[in-house]
Amino acid sequence: MKAIAKVAPKKGVELVEKPMPQMGINDVLIKIKKTAICGTDVHIYEWNSWAQEEIKPPLTIGHEYVGEVVEVGSNVKSVKVGERACAATAATAARASATSAARRRASA
């Protein structure tokens, strides 16, 4: 499959070929129909000070997309083949942050 990757610690990204990921029992495979570029992608492309501190190449980038579910793992019950899907990365980040905060409070 084609992917955009930061292959070296310098300005720019490259279009690369990557192997298709192996499906697991909890996974959903999405055929990408449309993608977009977000601010994080621009920082990574420009290789500014933020990117230099946070990003460790090589790294496949991109988390803004919409597509169609083409396969689901055997444990997946809430998503069906043929449904539309999109990335909700802010929700994931918020959940991870809330989980981290809860862990910090619990250990205090």
C-alpha positions in Angstrom: 0.0 0.0 0.0 1.1 3.6 -0.5 1.9 5.8 2.5 3.5 9.1 3.4 6.5 8.8 5.6 9.1 10.9 7.3 12.1 8.7 6.4 14.9 11.0 7.6 15.4 13.8 10.1 15.2 16.6 7.5 12.6 18.8 5.7 10.2 16.8 3.5 8.3 13.5 3.4 8.2 10.7 0.8 5.6 8.5 -0.8 6.6 5.0 0.1 5.3 1.4 -0.4 4.4 -0.4 2.8 3.2 -3.9 3.4 -0.5 -4.3 4.2 -0.9 -4.8 7.9 -1.9 -8.2 9.2 -5.4 -8.2 10.6 -5.9 -9.1 14.3 -9.1 -10.2 16.0 -9.7 -6.7 17.3 -8.8 -4.8 14.1 -10.8 -3.0 11.5 -9.3 -2.6 7.9 -10.4 0.6 6.2 -9.9 1.3 2.5 -9.0 5.0 2.4 -11.1 7.1 0.0 -9.9 10.6 0.9 -7.2 12.1 3.1 -6.2 15.5 4.4 -3.2 17.3 5.8 -3.3 18.7 9.3 -1.1 21.1 11.2 0.9 18.2 12.7 1.7 16.9 9.2 3.0 20.4 8.2 5.2 20.6 11.3 6.6 17.1 10.4 7.1 18.1 6.8 8.9 21.4 7.7 11.0 19.6 10.3 10.7 22.5 12.7 11.8 22.5 16.4 8.6 20.8 17.6 9.0 18.0 15.1 12.7 17.6 15.8 11.9 17.0 19.5 8.8 14.9 19.1 9.2 12.8 15.9 11.7 9.9 15.6 12.0 8.9 11.9 11.3 6.7 10.2 7.6 7.3 10.8 4.5 6.8 8.6 2.3 9.9 9.1 -1.3 10.8 8.4 -4.4 10.6 10.6 -6.9 12.6 8.7 -9.0 10.3 6.5 -12.3 8.9 5.5 -12.9 5.5 4.0 -14.9 2.3 3.9 -14.6 -0.7 6.3 -13.5 -3.7 4.2 -12.7 -6.2 6.9 -13.3 -6.7 10.6 -11.6 -8.9 13.2 -13.7 -11.7 14.8 -14.0 -9.8 18.1 -15.3 -6.6 16.5 -19.1 -6.3 17.0 -19.8 -2.6 16.6 -18.5 -2.0 13.1 -19.7 -3.7 9.9 -18.1 -4.2 6.5 -19.4 -1.6 4.1 -19.8 1.1 6.7 -18.1 4.5 6.3 -15.3 5.3 8.7 -13.1 8.3 9.6 -10.3 9.1 12.0 -11.3 10.5 15.4 -7.8 11.1 16.7 -8.8 14.0 19.0 -11.1 11.6 20.8 -8.4 9.0 21.2 -5.9 11.6 22.5 -8.5 13.0 25.0 -9.2 9.5 26.3 -5.5 8.7 26.6 -4.9 12.0 28.4 -7.8 11.4 30.8 -6.5 7.9 31.4 -3.0 9.2 32.1 -4.5 11.9 34.4 -6.5 9.3 36.3 -3.4 7.1 36.8 -1.5 10.1 38.1 -4.3 10.9 40.6 -4.5 7.3 41.7 -0.8 7.1 42.4 -0.6 10.4 44.2 
